[in-house]
Amino acid sequence: MAELNSALQVGDFTIKNRLVLAPLTRARSGAERIPNDLMVEYYQQRANAGLIITEATVISPKAAGYANTPGLWSQEQAQAWNKIVKAVHAQGSKIVVQLWHVGRISHPDLLDGDIPVAPSAIQPAGEVSLLRPKRPFVTPRALSHEEIQEIVAQYKNAAEQAKAAGFDGVELHAANGYLIDQFLQSKTNIRDDEYGGSIENRARLLLQVVDTFIEVWGAGRVGVHLAPRADSHDMGDDNPLATFGYVVEQLDQRNIAFIFTREYAAEDSLQPKLRPKFKGAWIANEKLTPDSAKKILEENQSDAVSFGLAYIANPDLLERLEHDLPLNQVNFQTLYADGAEGYTDYSVFEKLEA
Ligand SMILES: Cc1cc2nc3c(=O)[nH]c(=O)nc-3n(C[C@H](O)[C@H](O)[C@H](O)COP(=O)(O)O)c2cc1C
């Protein structure tokens, strides 16, 4: 049984408590995709978390699927991220950067006219999330073998920049229907080369990128973000337990620091079957409540718990959870808006004077 406010070893580093800020895209980095002082303030406010996972951060300009999300391919971006890292470290919290390529979840209007890339030329259902006026997703172009190796090299460069920025480690975004997930799951991958077909082949890119991260960082500073429930962005897999079970076993063999799963609330959650395969730290997420989060820790269903929406609206979430204080509600209108409103202006809990 573990208390929320107790330290946890995560690979090569220790976090001061078991509360994790979930990665949250807030689209406030501007067109240059460079973190700024407003973002420093936002992360600093939430550095009561033992571990912060940054918002998804693109590894190249062509990896993007949304305007104004940050990147980490240049020295300039690394220097800008370093301000955030320093502010978080000053409060004794750890911070890893979530590295991201969206694959087919993009649009030519976000890629200087280029067609989005994917394992296979399969058009996602639906519309591009934040583009206005609304436009449907287009049919992506299947990546060549050589282009896949170029993308792996971009992941490696981003991991190196993350080191320059002073992060505590990196998290591979392999969830939510973006590029790595598109390779992994059978619905979006009908390739007939070594990156498609069998589970081993579909997991090849994920593991290749993880191995590259391990080269740069060592296994104890690498995490992977998975979404076995597979309902984002028109995803699906013929046999999720076999697919994700294989991935978790492979990650365990590599001794990586942590796995983060977004699926806890699902009725048919695979978590109970997946977690025993992994000896590193496990971070549970999705629709947790103050009570369910504590129960998960008490029952050792997970080593740490992560909040998204509640952390947006409650910068002092640790204190609120510890003392059963009421939670602010999130303003959905300002999730991806510009500026401080609905970003850094959520109130901390004020004790009423007696
Ligand atoms: C505004 C917003 C942005 C998000 N951005 C990301 C992201 O960049 N990377 C990611 O892996 N998940 C992202 N998610 C998913 C969250 O990390 C989390 O899995 C989800 O909000 C469920 O947790 P919750 O129920 O505590 O909010 C985002 C969710 C929201 C609401």
The ligand as a Gaussian input file, in Angstrom:
#p B3LYP/6-31G(d) Opt

LIG

0 1
 C       -6.634000      19.479000     -23.365000
 C       -6.056000      18.111000     -23.445000
 C       -4.847000      17.915000     -24.078000
 C       -4.242000      16.648000     -24.118000
 N       -3.013000      16.504000     -24.686000
 C       -2.361000      15.309000     -24.634000
 C       -1.016000      15.187000     -25.093000
 O       -0.388000      16.147000     -25.538000
 N       -0.447000      13.960000     -25.014000
 C       -1.104000      12.870000     -24.501000
 O       -0.539000      11.772000     -24.443000
 N       -2.366000      12.973000     -24.033000
 C       -2.991000      14.168000     -24.071000
 N       -4.261000      14.296000     -23.533000
 C       -4.820000      13.176000     -22.772000
 C       -4.494000      13.351000     -21.282000
 O       -3.100000      13.209000     -21.050000
 C       -5.235000      12.309000     -20.411000
 O       -4.917000      11.028000     -20.900000
 C       -6.740000      12.516000     -20.462000
 O       -7.090000      13.865000     -20.217000
 C       -7.457000      11.614000     -19.448000
 O       -7.097000      11.965000     -18.109000
 P       -8.137000      12.782000     -17.192000
 O       -9.403000      12.002000     -17.208000
 O       -7.483000      12.871000     -15.832000
 O       -8.314000      14.149000     -17.831000
 C       -4.895000      15.539000     -23.528000
 C       -6.143000      15.744000     -22.912000
 C       -6.712000      16.993000     -22.857000
 C       -8.019000      17.184000     -22.139000

